[in-house]
Amino acid sequence: MKPVPSTLDAAQHAALAQAAAAWQHQRFDAVLSALGPWLDAPRPAPAALQLAGLAQQRLGRLDEARQLQQRLAQQTPADVAAWVNLAATEAALGLHTQALQHLERALQLDAAQPAIHFNRGHVLMQMGDAAAALESFRRAGELAPERPDPVCNQAAALNQLGRHDEALALMQGVVQRHPDLAAGWNLLGMSQHRLQQDVPALASYQRALRLAPTAADTWSNAAQVLARLQRHTEAIEHAERAVQLDPQHAVAARTLGVVLAGARRHAEARPWLARAQQLDPQDTVASSNLLAADLALCDWDAVDATLAALRTQWQQGRLDGVEPWRLLALPVDGAELRQVTEAVSAQHFPPGPEGDAAAPRWRGFVGQPRPERLRVGYFSSDFHQHATSVLMAGLFEQHERTRFEWVGICLGRYPAGLDDPMRQRVRAAFDRFEALGCSLLGHSVDSLFSHLAWIRALHDDLGVTVPFPIVEDPNLEIARAFGMVSAEANNAASVRAAYFIDPQGIVRAMNWYPLAVGRSVDEILRIVTALQRTADGQCLTPEGWQPGDPLLAQPGFSKHETLAAEKATEWFYRPVTDHQP
């Protein structure tokens, strides 16, 4: 803020001094009250226009602030600060083109001012041009090497460009030089978060919150990491704190909705996701999660409304990479989604005993708490949470786009590349699984495009068409839920597992392997056969059992059966050769 000019008359000088004092105490309405009588003059004092414009800006009255700042820029066209302040207000109003034009005017006046480059970088980031923004932030950093904020914004631009390692290196340097800078720790956490270094990211966010406990965005960021670590209660608490601190924070509202949905509290999640969409209609992440919540709640009218909004965004090219594209690519509506959902659920989740008019069995699991890690005997997933591919399968099959098979038994992870012997074994195994009536689901933390490349390699090299779906899981959500990787792990290096899920959706067995030990198709087939042969609970398999070997009858569990056996071992060792469950 400029000093009060000495050329003003005594009354104007006193008014400006009063306004300056009010500004120091952040009493912005008092600033405007003091300056009000002088702002109607044909040529108010530039200091009055500048101070009044900034006060209106702080009060959120951006249109009024812009009018005052336009008057100041026209009255003092050589004042660099006037153009910079005007551009900042215009950027806040979404007038990015005008903001850039006025910043270019300021650069023509004085290209050595770091604030101009800094503000130009912010506008370019809002316009989605992170590469150009990065250059502006770098120039600001060169002109003001002692300031940390240009470097912090360089890291934000690098994260936007997917260059997370570079962003991480920058922010590590910033927090070493400025250990009390809360924004530095927050951005360090964001870089670690993008690199899936969740535990270090959480520590960085917690450090930032100790320094700035009222930063809503940091609470929101920490909630996202806690959710990925499966610490749902803490995640919800952090997200709730974020929206308490800033009810107008769209990302905080969206985060609260997402973490509530992750805890399967879809009814509570939906209003927050709708709130996020209302605060920021361009937030496609909120829109896609809102669709997922509608599907989970089987609210078909809401599905129709959300699909309509998403299709509009999709047609405008604003849904690149967002999950619901699979639905948007199909001419479906809520009625058809309901029909397919009920049909598929009736096929794979049979109802209860005959005459039971209760809802399909899978509905009983929607919205119920999920264990932190699955165990044998747990229901593997609710229908919508992890079996969304089933809904997609029914839709694609109905529209003759492609065909997927339902996953009944196996869940595993496929490596990024296979050598020739392994490919031969995979090809030979397909028929053996099919003969057992066992469907397969591949799970990988790689992307959809990696899966397509893997499928193409099998097709080109061996003439094999992969007959089962492969689920992508780049954020490790499914891997953590199924216990294939620890909640504290920063990457998926330790993911190597096989799960056996019966047609009722119950986990019947699971095999975990260390990274250095490969799975055995023969062993997996042996387990599938054993589970099928013993499904009725009347028999069991002994140690070393192989398909074709006799089963054992269940041992007696009473003193009478034990004493009545002719031989000492007969009560527990009774081979069965003709049992068919």
C-alpha positions as CSV (number, residue, x, y, z in Angstrom):
1,M,0.0,0.0,0.0
2,K,1.4,3.4,-1.0
3,P,2.0,6.1,1.6
4,V,-0.6,8.9,1.9
5,P,0.4,11.7,-0.5
6,S,1.2,15.0,1.0
7,T,-0.5,17.0,-1.8
8,L,-4.0,16.1,-0.5
9,D,-6.0,18.6,1.6
10,A,-6.3,18.0,5.3
11,A,-9.7,16.3,5.1
12,Q,-8.6,13.8,2.4
13,H,-5.3,13.2,4.3
14,A,-7.2,12.4,7.5
15,A,-9.6,10.1,5.6
16,L,-6.8,8.2,4.0
17,A,-5.0,7.9,7.4
18,Q,-8.2,6.6,9.0
19,A,-8.6,4.0,6.2
20,A,-5.0,2.9,6.5
21,A,-5.4,2.3,10.2
22,A,-8.6,0.3,9.6
23,W,-6.7,-1.7,7.0
24,Q,-4.0,-2.6,9.4
25,H,-6.7,-4.1,11.7
26,Q,-8.4,-5.9,8.8
27,R,-11.6,-3.8,9.2
28,F,-12.4,-3.6,5.5
29,D,-15.9,-2.2,5.9
30,A,-14.4,0.7,7.9
31,V,-11.9,1.3,5.1
32,L,-14.7,1.8,2.7
33,S,-16.7,4.0,5.1
34,A,-13.7,6.3,5.5
35,L,-13.0,6.6,1.8
36,G,-16.6,6.6,0.5
37,P,-17.2,10.4,0.2
38,W,-14.0,10.7,-1.8
39,L,-14.6,7.9,-4.3
40,D,-17.3,9.8,-6.1
41,A,-15.0,12.6,-7.1
42,P,-14.1,12.8,-10.9
43,R,-10.5,11.9,-10.1
44,P,-10.1,10.4,-6.6
45,A,-6.7,10.1,-5.1
46,P,-5.0,7.0,-6.5
47,A,-4.2,5.8,-3.0
48,A,-8.0,5.9,-2.2
49,L,-8.9,3.9,-5.3
50,Q,-6.1,1.4,-4.6
51,L,-7.1,0.9,-0.9
52,A,-10.8,0.8,-1.6
53,G,-10.3,-1.8,-4.4
54,L,-8.3,-4.0,-2.2
55,A,-10.9,-3.7,0.6
56,Q,-13.7,-4.8,-1.8
57,Q,-11.5,-7.7,-2.9
58,R,-11.0,-8.9,0.6
59,L,-14.7,-8.7,1.3
60,G,-15.4,-10.9,-1.7
61,R,-17.1,-8.1,-3.7
62,L,-15.1,-8.8,-6.8
63,D,-17.2,-6.8,-9.3
64,E,-17.0,-3.7,-7.2
65,A,-13.3,-4.2,-6.7
66,R,-12.8,-4.5,-10.5
67,Q,-14.6,-1.3,-11.2
68,L,-12.4,0.6,-8.7
69,Q,-9.2,-1.0,-10.1
70,Q,-10.1,-0.2,-13.7
71,R,-10.5,3.4,-12.7
72,L,-7.1,3.4,-11.0
73,A,-5.4,1.7,-14.0
74,Q,-7.0,4.3,-16.4
75,Q,-6.0,7.2,-14.1
76,T,-2.4,5.9,-13.5
77,P,-1.5,3.8,-16.6
78,A,2.2,3.7,-15.6
79,D,1.4,2.1,-12.2
80,V,2.5,-1.5,-12.4
81,A,0.7,-2.5,-9.2
82,A,-2.6,-1.1,-10.5
83,W,-2.5,-3.6,-13.5
84,V,-1.4,-6.5,-11.3
85,N,-4.2,-5.9,-8.8
86,L,-6.8,-5.6,-11.6
87,A,-5.5,-8.8,-13.2
88,A,-5.8,-10.7,-9.8
89,T,-9.4,-9.7,-9.4
90,E,-10.3,-10.6,-13.0
91,A,-8.7,-14.0,-12.5
92,A,-10.8,-14.5,-9.5
93,L,-13.9,-13.7,-11.6
94,G,-12.8,-16.2,-14.2
95,L,-11.9,-13.5,-16.7
96,H,-8.6,-15.1,-17.6
97,T,-8.0,-13.6,-21.0
98,Q,-8.4,-10.1,-19.7
99,A,-6.2,-10.9,-16.7
100,L,-3.4,-12.1,-19.0
101,Q,-3.7,-9.0,-21.2
102,H,-3.4,-6.7,-18.2
103,L,-0.4,-8.7,-16.9
104,E,1.3,-8.3,-20.3
105,R,0.7,-4.6,-20.0
106,A,2.5,-4.7,-16.6
107,L,5.4,-6.7,-18.0
108,Q,5.8,-4.0,-20.7
109,L,6.2,-1.5,-17.9
110,D,8.6,-3.5,-15.7
111,A,9.5,-7.1,-16.6
112,A,11.8,-7.4,-13.6
113,Q,9.0,-7.4,-11.0
114,P,8.6,-11.0,-9.7
115,A,5.0,-10.4,-8.7
116,I,3.9,-10.0,-12.3
117,H,5.4,-13.3,-13.4
118,F,4.0,-14.9,-10.2
119,N,0.5,-13.7,-10.9
120,R,0.8,-14.7,-14.6
121,G,1.7,-18.2,-13.5
122,H,-1.4,-18.4,-11.3
123,V,-3.7,-17.3,-14.2
124,L,-2.1,-19.8,-16.5
125,M,-2.6,-22.6,-14.0
126,Q,-6.3,-21.7,-13.8
127,M,-6.5,-21.8,-17.6
128,G,-5.0,-25.3,-17.5
129,D,-1.6,-24.4,-19.1
130,A,0.7,-25.8,-16.4
131,A,3.7,-25.8,-18.8
132,A,3.5,-22.1,-19.4
133,A,2.7,-21.5,-15.8
134,L,5.9,-23.4,-14.8
135,E,8.0,-21.0,-16.8
136,S,6.4,-18.0,-15.2
137,F,7.0,-19.3,-11.7
138,R,10.6,-20.1,-12.6
139,R,11.1,-16.6,-13.8
140,A,9.5,-15.2,-10.6
141,G,11.9,-17.4,-8.6
142,E,14.9,-16.2,-10.5
143,L,13.9,-12.6,-9.8
144,A,13.2,-13.3,-6.1
145,P,15.4,-16.2,-5.1
146,E,14.9,-15.5,-1.4
147,R,11.1,-16.2,-1.6
148,P,9.8,-19.7,-1.2
149,D,6.4,-19.1,-2.9
150,P,7.6,-19.2,-6.5
151,V,9.3,-22.5,-5.9
152,C,6.1,-23.9,-4.2
153,N,4.1,-23.0,-7.2
154,Q,6.7,-24.5,-9.5
155,A,6.1,-27.8,-7.6
156,A,2.3,-27.4,-8.0
157,A,2.8,-27.0,-11.8
158,L,5.1,-30.0,-12.0
159,N,2.6,-32.1,-10.1
160,Q,-0.1,-30.9,-12.6
161,L,2.3,-32.1,-15.4
162,G,2.8,-35.4,-13.8
163,R,6.4,-34.7,-13.0
164,H,6.0,-35.7,-9.4
165,D,9.7,-36.6,-8.7
166,E,10.8,-33.2,-9.7
167,A,8.1,-31.6,-7.6
168,L,9.2,-33.7,-4.6
169,A,12.8,-32.7,-4.9
170,L,11.9,-29.0,-5.0
171,M,9.6,-29.2,-2.0
172,Q,12.2,-31.1,0.0
173,G,14.6,-28.2,-0.5
174,V,11.9,-25.7,0.4
175,V,11.1,-27.3,3.8
176,Q,14.7,-27.6,4.6
177,R,15.3,-23.9,4.1
178,H,11.9,-22.9,5.5
179,P,10.9,-25.5,8.1
180,D,8.1,-23.2,9.5
181,L,6.3,-22.7,6.2
182,A,3.0,-24.5,6.4
183,A,2.3,-24.2,2.6
184,G,5.7,-25.9,2.0
185,W,4.8,-28.9,4.0
186,N,1.4,-29.1,2.4
187,L,2.9,-29.1,-1.1
188,L,5.5,-31.6,0.0
189,G,2.7,-33.9,1.1
190,M,0.9,-33.4,-2.2
191,S,4.0,-34.5,-4.1
192,Q,4.4,-37.5,-1.9
193,H,0.7,-38.3,-2.2
194,R,0.9,-38.2,-6.0
195,L,3.9,-40.7,-5.8
196,Q,1.7,-43.0,-3.6
197,Q,4.1,-42.4,-0.6
198,D,1.1,-42.2,1.6
199,V,2.7,-42.5,5.0
200,P,5.3,-39.8,4.4
201,A,2.6,-37.7,2.8
202,L,0.4,-38.0,6.0
203,A,3.4,-36.9,8.1
204,S,3.9,-33.8,5.9
205,Y,0.3,-32.9,6.1
206,Q,0.3,-33.3,9.9
207,R,3.4,-31.0,10.2
208,A,1.6,-28.4,8.0
209,L,-1.5,-28.6,10.3
210,R,0.6,-28.0,13.4
211,L,1.9,-24.8,11.7
212,A,-1.5,-23.7,10.2
213,P,-4.4,-25.5,11.9
214,T,-7.0,-23.5,10.1
215,A,-5.9,-24.5,6.5
216,A,-8.9,-26.2,5.1
217,D,-7.1,-27.5,2.0
218,T,-4.5,-29.3,4.2
219,W,-7.2,-31.0,6.3
220,S,-8.8,-32.1,3.0
221,N,-5.5,-33.4,1.6
222,A,-4.8,-35.4,4.8
223,A,-8.3,-36.9,4.7
224,Q,-7.6,-38.2,1.2
225,V,-4.4,-39.9,2.4
226,L,-6.1,-41.4,5.5
227,A,-8.8,-42.8,3.3
228,R,-6.2,-44.5,1.1
229,L,-4.6,-45.9,4.2
230,Q,-8.0,-47.4,5.1
231,R,-8.2,-45.2,8.2
232,H,-11.8,-44.2,7.4
233,T,-12.9,-42.8,10.7
234,E,-9.9,-40.4,10.9
235,A,-10.4,-39.5,7.2
236,I,-14.0,-38.6,7.8
237,E,-13.0,-36.5,10.9
238,H,-10.4,-34.6,8.8
239,A,-12.7,-34.0,5.9
240,E,-15.5,-32.7,8.3
241,R,-13.0,-30.3,9.8
242,A,-12.1,-29.0,6.4
243,V,-15.7,-28.2,5.5
244,Q,-16.2,-26.6,8.9
245,L,-13.3,-24.3,8.3
246,D,-14.4,-23.4,4.8
247,P,-18.0,-24.3,3.9
248,Q,-17.4,-22.8,0.4
249,H,-14.4,-25.1,-0.3
250,A,-15.5,-27.3,-3.2
251,V,-12.6,-29.8,-2.9
252,A,-13.2,-30.2,0.8
253,A,-16.9,-30.9,0.2
254,R,-15.9,-33.4,-2.5
255,T,-13.3,-35.1,-0.3
256,L,-15.8,-35.5,2.5
257,G,-18.2,-37.2,0.1
258,V,-15.6,-39.5,-1.3
259,V,-14.3,-40.6,2.1
260,L,-17.8,-41.3,3.3
261,A,-18.5,-43.3,0.2
262,G,-15.2,-45.2,0.8
263,A,-16.6,-46.1,4.2
264,R,-19.8,-47.3,2.4
265,R,-21.8,-44.5,3.9
266,H,-23.3,-43.6,0.5
267,A,-26.5,-41.9,1.8
268,E,-24.3,-39.5,3.8
269,A,-21.8,-39.0,1.0
270,R,-24.3,-38.0,-1.7
271,P,-25.3,-34.5,-0.3
272,W,-21.6,-33.6,0.0
273,L,-20.8,-34.7,-3.5
274,A,-23.8,-32.7,-4.8
275,R,-22.6,-29.7,-2.8
276,A,-19.2,-30.0,-4.4
277,Q,-20.8,-30.1,-7.8
278,Q,-22.8,-27.1,-7.0
279,L,-19.8,-25.1,-5.8
280,D,-17.7,-26.1,-8.8
281,P,-19.8,-27.3,-11.8
282,Q,-16.5,-28.1,-13.6
283,D,-15.5,-30.7,-11.0
284,T,-15.8,-33.9,-12.9
285,V,-14.4,-35.9,-10.0
286,A,-17.3,-34.9,-7.9
287,S,-19.7,-35.7,-10.7
288,S,-18.3,-39.2,-11.3
289,N,-18.3,-40.0,-7.6
290,L,-21.9,-38.7,-7.4
291,L,-22.9,-41.2,-10.1
292,A,-21.2,-44.0,-8.2
293,A,-23.1,-43.0,-5.0
294,D,-26.4,-43.0,-7.0
295,L,-25.7,-46.4,-8.3
296,A,-24.7,-47.7,-4.9
297,L,-28.0,-46.4,-3.5
298,C,-30.0,-47.7,-6.4
299,D,-31.5,-44.2,-6.8
300,W,-32.3,-44.5,-10.5
301,D,-33.9,-41.1,-10.9
302,A,-30.8,-39.5,-9.5
303,V,-28.7,-41.7,-11.8
304,D,-30.6,-40.2,-14.7
305,A,-29.9,-36.7,-13.6
306,T,-26.2,-37.3,-12.9
307,L,-25.8,-39.2,-16.2
308,A,-27.3,-36.2,-18.1
309,A,-24.8,-33.8,-16.4
310,L,-21.9,-36.1,-17.0
311,R,-22.8,-36.6,-20.6
312,T,-22.8,-32.8,-21.1
313,Q,-19.3,-32.6,-19.6
314,W,-18.2,-35.6,-21.7
315,Q,-19.4,-34.0,-24.9
316,Q,-17.4,-30.9,-23.9
317,G,-14.3,-32.9,-23.6
318,R,-14.0,-32.5,-19.8
319,L,-14.1,-36.2,-18.8
320,D,-10.8,-37.4,-20.1
321,G,-9.7,-40.4,-18.0
322,V,-12.7,-40.3,-15.6
323,E,-14.1,-43.7,-14.8
324,P,-17.8,-43.2,-15.8
325,W,-16.8,-43.0,-19.5
326,R,-17.8,-46.7,-19.7
327,L,-21.4,-45.7,-18.9
328,L,-21.4,-42.6,-20.9
329,A,-20.3,-44.5,-24.0
330,L,-23.6,-46.5,-23.8
331,P,-27.1,-45.2,-24.5
332,V,-28.4,-46.2,-21.1
333,D,-30.7,-44.6,-18.6
334,G,-31.7,-45.3,-15.0
335,A,-34.4,-47.7,-16.0
336,E,-32.0,-49.8,-18.0
337,L,-29.4,-49.7,-15.2
338,R,-31.9,-51.0,-12.8
339,Q,-33.0,-53.8,-15.1
340,V,-29.4,-54.9,-15.7
341,T,-28.4,-54.6,-12.1
342,E,-31.4,-56.7,-10.9
343,A,-30.8,-59.3,-13.6
344,V,-27.1,-59.7,-12.9
345,S,-27.6,-59.7,-9.1
346,A,-30.3,-62.4,-9.3
347,Q,-28.0,-64.6,-11.3
348,H,-24.9,-64.3,-9.1
349,F,-26.5,-63.5,-5.7
350,P,-29.4,-65.9,-5.3
351,P,-32.2,-65.0,-2.9
352,G,-32.8,-66.7,0.4
353,P,-34.8,-69.9,1.1
354,E,-37.8,-70.7,-1.0
355,G,-40.7,-68.4,-0.3
356,D,-38.4,-65.7,1.2
357,A,-39.6,-62.4,-0.3
358,A,-36.7,-60.5,1.0
359,A,-34.5,-58.3,-1.3
360,P,-31.7,-60.0,-3.3
361,R,-28.9,-61.2,-1.0
362,W,-26.4,-58.6,-2.3
363,R,-28.5,-55.7,-1.1
364,G,-27.9,-56.8,2.5
365,F,-24.3,-55.9,2.1
366,V,-24.7,-52.4,0.6
367,G,-23.9,-49.8,3.2
368,Q,-22.7,-52.2,5.8
369,P,-19.3,-51.7,7.5
370,R,-16.4,-53.4,5.7
371,P,-13.6,-55.0,7.7
372,E,-10.2,-53.3,7.4
373,R,-8.9,-56.4,5.7
374,L,-10.8,-59.3,4.3
375,R,-10.5,-62.7,5.9
376,V,-11.7,-66.2,4.9
377,G,-15.5,-66.4,5.3
378,Y,-16.1,-62.6,4.7
379,F,-18.3,-61.4,1.9
380,S,-15.8,-60.3,-0.8
381,S,-17.5,-57.1,-1.7
382,D,-20.8,-55.4,-2.0
383,F,-22.3,-55.4,-5.5
384,H,-21.4,-51.8,-6.4
385,Q,-18.2,-51.2,-4.5
386,H,-15.8,-53.7,-6.1
387,A,-18.0,-55.6,-8.6
388,T,-18.8,-52.5,-10.7
389,S,-17.4,-54.5,-13.6
390,V,-20.4,-56.8,-13.4
391,L,-22.7,-54.0,-14.1
392,M,-20.5,-52.8,-17.0
393,A,-20.4,-56.4,-18.3
394,G,-24.1,-56.7,-18.4
395,L,-24.4,-53.3,-20.2
396,F,-21.7,-54.0,-22.7
397,E,-23.1,-57.5,-23.4
398,Q,-26.6,-56.0,-23.8
399,H,-25.3,-53.4,-26.3
400,E,-23.1,-55.9,-28.1
401,R,-20.0,-53.8,-27.4
402,T,-17.8,-56.5,-25.9
403,R,-18.2,-59.4,-23.4
404,F,-16.8,-60.1,-20.0
405,E,-17.2,-63.1,-17.8
406,W,-18.3,-63.0,-14.2
407,V,-15.6,-63.6,-11.7
408,G,-16.6,-66.4,-9.3
409,I,-13.3,-67.8,-7.9
410,C,-9.9,-66.2,-8.5
411,L,-8.6,-62.7,-8.0
412,G,-4.9,-62.1,-8.6
413,R,-2.3,-59.8,-10.1
414,Y,-0.7,-60.0,-13.5
415,P,2.9,-58.9,-14.0
416,A,3.7,-56.1,-16.5
417,G,5.4,-58.6,-18.8
418,L,5.5,-62.4,-19.2
419,D,8.3,-64.5,-20.6
420,D,7.5,-67.2,-23.2
421,P,7.3,-70.2,-20.8
422,M,4.9,-68.3,-18.5
423,R,2.8,-67.3,-21.5
424,Q,2.6,-71.0,-22.5
425,R,1.5,-72.0,-19.0
426,V,-1.2,-69.2,-18.9
427,R,-2.6,-70.4,-22.3
428,A,-2.6,-74.0,-21.1
429,A,-4.3,-73.1,-17.9
430,F,-7.3,-71.4,-19.5
431,D,-9.0,-74.6,-20.5
432,R,-8.4,-76.3,-17.1
433,F,-10.1,-73.4,-15.2
434,E,-13.0,-73.5,-17.7
435,A,-13.4,-77.2,-17.2
436,L,-13.9,-76.7,-13.5
437,G,-16.5,-74.0,-14.1
438,C,-14.1,-71.4,-12.6
439,S,-14.1,-67.9,-14.0
440,L,-11.1,-65.7,-13.6
441,L,-10.6,-62.1,-12.8
442,G,-7.2,-60.5,-13.3
443,H,-6.3,-57.6,-11.0
444,S,-3.3,-55.3,-11.5
445,V,-2.2,-52.0,-10.2
446,D,-1.1,-51.1,-13.7
447,S,-3.3,-49.0,-15.9
448,L,-5.9,-50.0,-18.4
449,F,-3.4,-49.3,-21.2
450,S,-0.9,-51.7,-19.7
451,H,-3.6,-54.4,-19.6
452,L,-4.4,-53.8,-23.2
453,A,-0.7,-54.1,-24.2
454,W,-0.5,-57.4,-22.2
455,I,-3.6,-58.8,-23.9
456,R,-2.2,-57.7,-27.3
457,A,1.1,-59.4,-26.6
458,L,-0.6,-62.7,-25.8
459,H,-2.7,-62.4,-29.0
460,D,0.2,-61.5,-31.3
461,D,2.8,-63.9,-29.9
462,L,0.7,-66.9,-29.0
463,G,-2.6,-66.5,-30.7
464,V,-4.4,-66.4,-27.3
465,T,-7.4,-64.3,-26.7
466,V,-7.7,-63.5,-23.0
467,P,-11.2,-64.7,-22.0
468,F,-11.5,-62.9,-18.6
469,P,-11.5,-59.3,-17.5
470,I,-8.6,-57.5,-15.9
471,V,-9.3,-54.8,-13.4
472,E,-7.1,-51.7,-13.2
473,D,-6.3,-50.5,-9.7
474,P,-3.6,-47.7,-10.0
475,N,-4.5,-46.1,-6.7
476,L,-4.2,-49.5,-4.8
477,E,-7.8,-49.2,-3.5
478,I,-8.8,-52.7,-4.2
479,A,-5.3,-54.1,-3.4
480,R,-5.6,-52.6,0.1
481,A,-9.2,-53.6,0.7
482,F,-8.3,-57.2,-0.2
483,G,-5.1,-57.1,1.9
484,M,-2.8,-57.7,-1.0
485,V,-0.7,-54.8,0.1
486,S,-0.3,-53.2,3.5
487,A,-2.0,-49.9,4.2
488,E,1.4,-48.3,4.9
489,A,2.9,-49.4,1.6
490,N,4.0,-46.7,-0.8
491,N,3.8,-48.9,-3.9
492,A,2.5,-52.2,-5.1
493,A,5.8,-54.1,-5.1
494,S,4.5,-56.6,-2.5
495,V,1.2,-57.4,-4.3
496,R,1.2,-61.1,-5.2
497,A,-1.9,-62.9,-4.2
498,A,-4.7,-65.2,-5.3
499,Y,-8.2,-65.2,-3.8
500,F,-10.9,-67.9,-4.2
501,I,-14.5,-66.5,-4.1
502,D,-17.5,-68.8,-4.3
503,P,-20.6,-68.0,-6.3
504,Q,-22.2,-66.4,-3.2
505,G,-19.4,-63.9,-3.0
506,I,-17.7,-65.4,0.1
507,V,-14.0,-65.6,0.3
508,R,-13.2,-69.3,0.7
509,A,-9.4,-69.2,0.6
510,M,-6.6,-66.9,-0.1
511,N,-2.9,-67.3,-0.9
512,W,-0.3,-64.6,-0.3
513,Y,3.2,-64.9,-1.7
514,P,6.3,-62.9,-1.1
515,L,7.7,-61.0,-4.1
516,A,10.4,-63.6,-4.8
517,V,8.0,-66.5,-5.0
518,G,5.7,-67.0,-8.0
519,R,2.3,-68.6,-7.9
520,S,1.5,-72.1,-9.0
521,V,-1.3,-72.7,-11.4
522,D,-1.4,-76.3,-10.4
523,E,-1.8,-75.4,-6.8
524,I,-4.6,-72.9,-7.6
525,L,-6.4,-75.5,-9.6
526,R,-5.9,-78.0,-6.7
527,I,-7.5,-75.6,-4.2
528,V,-10.4,-74.8,-6.6
529,T,-11.1,-78.6,-7.0
530,A,-10.8,-79.2,-3.3
531,L,-13.3,-76.3,-2.5
532,Q,-15.8,-77.6,-5.0
533,R,-15.5,-81.2,-3.8
534,T,-16.0,-80.2,-0.2
535,A,-18.6,-77.4,-0.7
536,D,-21.4,-79.3,1.1
537,G,-19.3,-79.6,4.3
538,Q,-19.7,-83.4,4.5
539,C,-16.1,-84.2,3.5
540,L,-12.6,-82.7,3.7
541,T,-9.3,-83.2,2.0
542,P,-6.2,-84.6,3.8
543,E,-2.7,-83.3,3.6
544,G,-1.1,-83.7,0.2
545,W,-4.5,-84.3,-1.4
546,Q,-4.6,-84.2,-5.2
547,P,-7.6,-84.2,-7.6
548,G,-8.6,-87.8,-8.0
549,D,-7.5,-88.9,-4.5
550,P,-10.1,-90.1,-1.9
551,L,-11.7,-87.5,0.4
552,L,-12.1,-88.0,4.1
553,A,-15.5,-88.0,5.8
554,Q,-15.9,-85.4,8.5
555,P,-14.7,-86.9,11.8
556,G,-17.1,-87.7,14.6
557,F,-17.6,-85.0,17.2
558,S,-19.1,-87.0,20.0
559,K,-17.8,-89.5,22.6
560,H,-20.3,-92.1,21.4
561,E,-18.9,-92.0,17.8
562,T,-15.4,-92.2,19.0
563,L,-15.9,-95.2,21.2
564,A,-18.2,-97.0,18.7
565,A,-15.5,-97.1,16.0
566,E,-14.0,-100.5,15.3
567,K,-10.5,-99.2,14.9
568,A,-8.8,-96.4,17.0
569,T,-8.4,-94.3,13.9
570,E,-11.7,-95.0,12.2
571,W,-13.6,-92.2,13.9
572,F,-11.4,-89.5,12.2
573,Y,-9.9,-91.4,9.2
574,R,-12.7,-92.6,6.9
575,P,-11.7,-92.3,3.2
576,V,-14.6,-91.6,0.7
577,T,-14.2,-92.3,-3.0
578,D,-17.6,-91.7,-4.4
579,H,-18.7,-88.4,-2.8
580,Q,-20.2,-85.9,-5.2
581,P,-21.3,-82.6,-3.6
